[in-house]
Amino acid sequence: MFFEKIFIRLIWLIVLLWSKTIRFRMVNKEIQDRLIAQGQNCIYAFWHGSLLMLLKSHHDSGLLIPVSESRDGEFITRVITTFGFEVARGSSKRKGHRALYSLVTRMRKGKNVGITVDGPRGPLHKVKKGALFLAAVSKAPIVPVATAVKHAWISKRSWDRLIVPFPFTEGLIMLGEPIYVQDTSEEAIEAGQKTLEADLIKLTQAAQAHISGNGRNRTQE
């Protein structure tokens, strides 16, 4: 336990120092501002591979993140809470109702939620139903979030193609228009699922085009 705490603190220090070198800007921030002005909290939906980039941009935000109850989930919880995120524990296969109840209860108190919609194990860029079901139950909109970075290392060995920005590079976060799910019927969930997946794919392409210039990403073979 002692060595785990030291290791987590070391990760925190490395990511903190690394993140201070990266310049991020937000595109379509007016979408977020509009929801805030309406007193509306939301569900931010993004690809699993963007997780490191959003650790930089949303640290100390109090954003609520669902994390599995596995042993790996326990470690992830310890790491992300160090960065100022909050966690709701649960599993998509068992005890999922507990995580859902925790998320909805805390959303009703004004919390925003962040969900890796193709996680925790893929397939890559295939939206699962969890975020849509949460949106239907909570009546909160889903805001698609795409990221892009000018210079990055991208792992082909991990299913999510994890993006690790190089120090001193430039990145951006692009928000999409909110998606509302009217009810928990199979038709509504599947329609929302298709819409969110299409929007995230288009938004990711737009974000990459927005920042492309002469920058190229390096991919691990």
Secondary structure as the mmCIF struct_conf table of DSSP 4:
data_model
#
loop_
_struct_conf.conf_type_id
_struct_conf.id
_struct_conf.beg_label_comp_id
_struct_conf.beg_label_asym_id
_struct_conf.beg_label_seq_id
_struct_conf.end_label_comp_id
_struct_conf.end_label_asym_id
_struct_conf.end_label_seq_id
HELX_RH_AL_P HELX_RH_AL_P1 PHE A 2 SER A 19
TURN_TY1_P TURN_TY1_P1 LYS A 20 THR A 21
STRN STRN1 ARG A 23 VAL A 27
BEND BEND1 ASN A 28 ASN A 28
HELX_RH_AL_P HELX_RH_AL_P2 LYS A 29 ALA A 37
TURN_TY1_P TURN_TY1_P2 GLN A 38 GLY A 39
STRN STRN2 ILE A 43 PHE A 46
HELX_RH_3T_P HELX_RH_3T_P1 HIS A 48 SER A 50
HELX_RH_AL_P HELX_RH_AL_P3 LEU A 51 HIS A 58
TURN_TY1_P TURN_TY1_P3 HIS A 59 ASP A 60
BEND BEND2 SER A 61 SER A 61
STRN STRN3 LEU A 64 VAL A 67
BEND BEND3 GLU A 69 SER A 70
HELX_RH_AL_P HELX_RH_AL_P4 ARG A 71 THR A 82
TURN_TY1_P TURN_TY1_P4 PHE A 83 GLY A 84
STRN STRN4 GLU A 86 ARG A 89
BEND BEND4 SER A 92 LYS A 95
HELX_RH_AL_P HELX_RH_AL_P5 GLY A 96 MET A 107
TURN_TY1_P TURN_TY1_P5 ARG A 108 GLY A 110
STRN STRN5 VAL A 113 THR A 116
TURN_TY1_P TURN_TY1_P6 VAL A 117 ARG A 121
TURN_TY1_P TURN_TY1_P7 LEU A 124 HIS A 125
BEND BEND5 LYS A 129 LYS A 129
HELX_RH_AL_P HELX_RH_AL_P6 GLY A 130 SER A 138
TURN_TY1_P TURN_TY1_P8 LYS A 139 LYS A 139
HELX_LH_PP_P HELX_LH_PP_P1 ALA A 140 PRO A 141
STRN STRN6 ILE A 142 VAL A 149
BEND BEND6 LYS A 150 HIS A 151
STRN STRN7 ALA A 152 SER A 155
BEND BEND7 LYS A 156 SER A 158
TURN_TY1_P TURN_TY1_P9 TRP A 159 ASP A 160
STRN STRN8 ILE A 163 PRO A 165
HELX_LH_PP_P HELX_LH_PP_P2 PHE A 166 PHE A 166
TURN_TY1_P TURN_TY1_P10 PRO A 167 PHE A 168
STRN STRN9 GLU A 170 LEU A 175
STRN STRN10 ILE A 179 ILE A 179
BEND BEND8 THR A 184 SER A 185
HELX_RH_AL_P HELX_RH_AL_P7 GLU A 186 ILE A 211
TURN_TY1_P TURN_TY1_P11 GLY A 213 ASN A 214
STRN STRN11 ARG A 218 GLN A 220
#
